Amino acid sequence: MTEFVIRTEGLVKDYGSVRALDGLDLRVEQGEVFGFLGPNGAGKSTTIRLLLDLLRPTAGRVEVFGTAPADDPSVRGHIGYLPGELAMRGRRTAGELLGHLASLRGGAGADRIAPLAERFGLALDRPVRALSKGNKQKVGVVQAFMHAPELLILDEPTSGLDPLLQREFLDLVVETQERGATVLMSSHVLSEIEDAADRVGIINAGHMVDVDDVATLRHHAGQSVELRFAHPVDVAIFAELPGVQDPVVEGATLTCVLHGEPDTLLKRAAEHHVVGWSAQYRDLEELFLDFYRLPTDTAEEVAA
């Protein structure tokens, strides 16, 4: 039987008259890297705060390691959390701050501070208030990983990091998974999710509209097709074909998104003089933008 590190059922969260989550069902399996995607305001941060017991649900259930976080505060000791917005002030140096955080965990992770800081080029002797955004992000990465947690919840983890350190961070995620930890990662850098995640969930307006492995989601994204004809063609003859989305004709060139088999489109195109064609699978970013543009119920139909 599959063991879920994170499980939510019918999760609802209201802020007054505003419903941030509306019956969210989420499952994250032990040992996987799960990409958690959605536009701003979709409910990602609310979900994360509920998992960490920083908020309490209006309705439904949330479980981490098989228990409600509110019922067992000790669960927090097994989690590494990197928030999307880091608030760091005061006169302490980065090393002193990280040492203090380790002491709060009974010393867990203190011996990993220096190696992780060196790996990410973090100067431990500088006051945190004087650090740039990128260096503050490095502090956040070190504190999230240093105690080797069983679950990592990462919200925009590479924000402010340069491309080389973004790659280093993804290598660290892979190493973390290899030792058996579970990772929930939310990011607007969708190429990172494609590289790192085993499965991806897309949330929109408080609903989970699609969950699948990356390869299947790429298939859902469809193909970008271009057909070049010897003479101009009427876009209307392609617009009603099954699986054809967003057809556009400019001069004698048709472009569209194709979902499913190309047979019907090619047969219709063959009624005209085709001089060239190309097709390539769209990436995860384009699928994400589809869900961003569509209303929730329409997005669910596309996902199906």
C-alpha distance (Angstrom), angle and dihedral (degrees) to the residues before:
residue distance angle dihedral
M1 . . .
T2 3.81 . .
E3 3.78 113.6 .
F4 3.79 114.2 -140.5
V5 3.79 118.9 -152.9
I6 3.82 89.8 -172.3
R7 3.79 124.3 31.9
T8 3.79 129.8 167.0
E9 3.79 125.6 178.0
G10 3.79 123.7 -166.4
L11 3.80 89.8 -22.5
V12 3.80 113.4 -170.0
K13 3.79 127.9 -179.2
D14 3.78 123.8 179.3
Y15 3.80 127.3 -171.7
G16 3.78 99.4 -161.1
S17 3.79 105.7 -63.9
V18 3.83 93.0 -12.3
R19 3.81 117.2 93.0
A20 3.81 110.1 -150.8
L21 3.81 96.7 174.3
D22 3.78 123.1 28.4
G23 3.80 111.9 -170.0
L24 3.81 98.6 -37.8
D25 3.81 116.1 -169.5
L26 3.81 113.1 -166.7
R27 3.81 131.0 169.1
V28 3.80 124.7 -175.6
E29 3.79 115.9 -176.7
Q30 3.77 125.5 -139.6
G31 3.79 112.6 -90.6
E32 3.81 97.9 12.7
V33 3.78 132.6 118.1
F34 3.79 106.3 -130.6
G35 3.79 119.9 -164.6
F36 3.80 112.5 -146.0
L37 3.81 111.3 -161.2
G38 3.77 137.2 176.2
P39 3.80 142.2 124.0
N40 3.79 122.0 -86.3
G41 3.79 109.1 -70.8
A42 3.81 93.7 23.2
G43 3.82 93.3 118.3
K44 3.83 102.8 -98.8
S45 3.80 97.0 125.1
T46 3.80 92.1 43.0
T47 3.81 89.8 53.0
I48 3.80 91.5 50.1
R49 3.81 92.4 49.5
L50 3.79 90.3 51.1
L51 3.82 90.3 51.4
L52 3.81 89.1 52.5
D53 3.83 93.2 45.6
L54 3.79 90.3 -118.6
L55 3.81 85.4 124.5
R56 3.78 132.1 26.8
P57 3.82 122.0 -133.9
T58 3.78 123.1 -109.2
A59 3.80 88.9 -144.5
G60 3.78 140.0 -15.4
R61 3.79 129.0 45.1
V62 3.79 135.8 -76.5
E63 3.80 123.7 -167.4
V64 3.80 131.9 -175.3
F65 3.81 116.3 -173.2
G66 3.80 87.7 -5.4
T67 3.79 97.4 -56.7
A68 3.78 137.4 86.3
P69 3.83 107.4 -101.1
A70 3.80 90.2 -133.9
D71 3.82 90.4 58.1
D72 3.81 96.8 51.0
P73 3.83 116.7 31.4
S74 3.82 90.1 -179.1
V75 3.82 87.4 76.9
R76 3.81 88.1 77.8
G77 3.79 90.6 68.7
H78 3.81 89.6 65.1
I79 3.82 94.3 53.0
G80 3.79 131.3 83.8
Y81 3.80 112.2 -158.4
L82 3.77 129.8 -167.8
P83 3.83 110.8 -175.7
G84 3.77 123.8 -148.3
E85 3.81 91.4 -121.6
L86 3.80 117.6 42.0
A87 3.80 117.4 -156.6
M88 3.81 108.9 -162.0
R89 3.78 122.5 164.2
G90 3.77 139.6 146.0
R91 3.77 138.8 69.5
R92 3.79 97.5 -74.6
T93 3.76 118.1 114.9
A94 3.79 119.7 -121.9
G95 3.79 89.3 -104.7
E96 3.80 93.0 51.0
L97 3.79 92.0 48.7
L98 3.79 92.8 49.4
G99 3.80 90.6 46.0
H100 3.80 90.0 52.2
L101 3.81 90.9 51.1
A102 3.80 90.0 50.3
S103 3.82 90.3 51.2
L104 3.80 89.9 54.2
R105 3.81 86.7 59.4
G106 3.79 92.4 49.8
G107 3.80 92.5 -95.9
A108 3.80 95.2 -53.5
G109 3.79 110.3 155.4
A110 3.81 97.7 10.5
D111 3.80 91.1 121.3
R112 3.81 91.9 54.2
I113 3.81 96.9 53.8
A114 3.80 96.4 85.4
P115 3.84 96.9 44.3
L116 3.80 92.7 48.3
A117 3.80 92.1 45.1
E118 3.80 90.3 52.0
R119 3.79 91.2 47.3
F120 3.82 91.6 55.5
G121 3.79 97.5 35.6
L122 3.81 95.2 -113.6
A123 3.81 117.3 162.4
L124 3.80 104.7 -139.6
D125 3.82 94.6 -166.2
R126 3.81 96.7 63.7
P127 3.85 122.0 96.6
V128 3.78 110.8 -107.4
R129 3.80 91.8 -130.6
A130 3.82 89.0 62.2
L131 3.81 95.2 50.5
S132 3.78 123.3 109.8
K133 3.80 120.3 -121.3
G134 3.79 90.5 -98.5
N135 3.80 93.2 51.4
K136 3.79 91.8 46.7
Q137 3.80 86.9 53.3
K138 3.80 88.7 54.1
V139 3.82 89.0 54.8
G140 3.79 88.2 51.4
V141 3.80 92.3 50.7
V142 3.82 92.5 49.4
Q143 3.82 93.9 48.9
A144 3.80 92.0 48.2
F145 3.82 95.6 51.0
M146 3.80 104.8 28.6
H147 3.82 98.2 88.0
A148 3.84 93.0 49.2
P149 3.83 94.5 -120.9
E150 3.79 122.6 -159.9
L151 3.83 90.8 -131.9
L152 3.79 127.6 35.4
I153 3.80 120.4 -164.9
L154 3.78 108.6 -167.8
D155 3.80 123.4 -175.5
E156 3.84 113.3 -168.2
P157 3.82 89.4 -26.2
T158 3.82 99.3 179.5
S159 3.80 97.6 45.7
G160 3.80 107.1 138.1
L161 3.82 95.8 9.0
D162 3.79 119.3 123.2
P163 3.85 118.4 -118.1
L164 3.81 94.8 -97.1
L165 3.80 91.9 52.6
Q166 3.80 90.6 45.0
R167 3.81 86.6 59.0
E168 3.80 90.6 46.3
F169 3.79 89.2 51.5
L170 3.81 92.1 52.6
D171 3.81 89.3 50.4
L172 3.82 87.9 53.6
V173 3.82 90.2 51.7
V174 3.82 90.1 52.6
E175 3.82 91.1 49.6
T176 3.79 89.7 48.8
Q177 3.79 91.5 52.7
E178 3.81 91.2 47.2
R179 3.80 90.2 59.8
G180 3.82 88.6 54.7
A181 3.80 102.7 -98.3
T182 3.80 124.4 140.0
V183 3.81 122.7 -127.8
L184 3.80 130.0 -159.6
M185 3.79 107.1 -170.5
S186 3.78 128.3 -176.0
S187 3.79 116.3 -170.1
H188 3.78 141.7 154.5
V189 3.82 88.7 -149.3
L190 3.78 93.6 88.4
S191 3.79 94.6 -176.9
E192 3.82 86.5 65.5
I193 3.79 90.8 54.9
E194 3.80 91.2 49.1
D195 3.81 90.4 50.8
A196 3.79 98.2 44.1
A197 3.81 110.8 26.4
D198 3.79 128.9 90.2
R199 3.78 91.8 -166.7
V200 3.78 134.3 11.5
G201 3.80 130.8 -150.5
I202 3.80 121.5 -162.5
I203 3.80 117.1 -155.0
N204 3.79 124.2 -167.3
A205 3.82 127.8 175.7
G206 3.80 91.8 -11.5
H207 3.81 94.7 -51.8
M208 3.80 128.8 106.0
V209 3.81 101.3 -126.3
D210 3.81 99.9 177.5
V211 3.80 138.2 7.9
D212 3.79 122.5 178.6
D213 3.77 145.5 118.7
V214 3.78 117.0 -71.8
A215 3.81 95.4 -106.8
T216 3.80 92.2 53.4
L217 3.78 92.1 47.1
R218 3.78 89.9 52.3
H219 3.80 87.1 54.1
H220 3.82 89.8 50.6
A221 3.79 88.2 52.2
G222 3.79 88.9 65.0
Q223 3.78 128.6 -154.5
S224 3.78 131.9 -60.3
V225 3.81 104.6 -129.3
E226 3.79 129.7 -165.9
L227 3.81 122.1 -172.7
R228 3.80 121.2 -174.5
F229 3.79 119.0 -159.3
A230 3.80 133.3 -166.0
H231 3.81 89.4 -123.1
P232 3.83 135.7 21.4
V233 3.81 115.7 -80.0
D234 3.81 133.4 -157.6
V235 3.79 112.6 -104.6
A236 3.82 90.2 -148.1
I237 3.81 92.4 72.5
F238 3.81 89.4 63.0
A239 3.81 101.1 34.4
E240 3.82 96.5 81.5
L241 3.79 97.6 44.2
P242 3.83 114.6 119.6
G243 3.79 113.0 -100.3
V244 3.82 94.7 13.4
Q245 3.81 113.6 124.0
D246 3.82 131.0 -178.8
P247 3.83 97.9 -1.0
V248 3.81 113.5 -169.4
V249 3.79 128.0 -179.1
E250 3.77 120.5 -159.1
G251 3.78 111.2 178.6
A252 3.80 105.2 -49.2
T253 3.84 96.4 -19.6
L254 3.81 125.1 96.3
T255 3.81 120.9 -163.3
C256 3.80 124.5 -176.9
V257 3.78 145.2 144.6
L258 3.79 113.5 -105.5
H259 3.81 124.0 -155.9
G260 3.78 116.2 -169.6
E261 3.80 129.5 -3.7
P262 3.82 119.7 -4.6
D263 3.82 95.8 -142.0
T264 3.82 98.5 104.8
L265 3.81 93.8 43.0
L266 3.80 92.8 49.1
K267 3.80 92.9 48.0
R268 3.81 90.8 51.8
A269 3.80 90.9 46.3
A270 3.82 90.1 49.8
E271 3.81 88.9 64.3
H272 3.82 84.8 73.7
H273 3.79 134.0 47.7
V274 3.83 105.6 -84.5
V275 3.80 114.1 -163.5
G276 3.80 99.0 175.1
W277 3.78 144.9 -5.8
S278 3.81 142.4 -177.6
A279 3.80 136.2 -174.0
Q280 3.79 133.1 -176.0
Y281 3.77 134.4 171.2
R282 3.79 113.7 -102.5
D283 3.79 118.9 -122.6
L284 3.79 129.6 -116.4
E285 3.79 92.2 -96.5
E286 3.80 91.7 62.3
L287 3.82 91.5 49.2
F288 3.79 90.0 49.2
L289 3.81 90.4 51.9
D290 3.81 89.1 51.9
F291 3.80 90.0 57.5
Y292 3.80 90.1 43.9
R293 3.82 91.5 56.4
L294 3.80 99.0 41.8
P295 3.82 127.7 76.7
T296 3.80 112.6 -107.5
D297 3.80 98.1 -104.3
T298 3.82 91.7 47.3
A299 3.80 90.7 48.4
E300 3.80 90.0 53.1
E301 3.82 89.6 54.2
V302 3.82 90.8 51.7
A303 3.81 90.9 49.0
A304 3.80 90.9 52.9
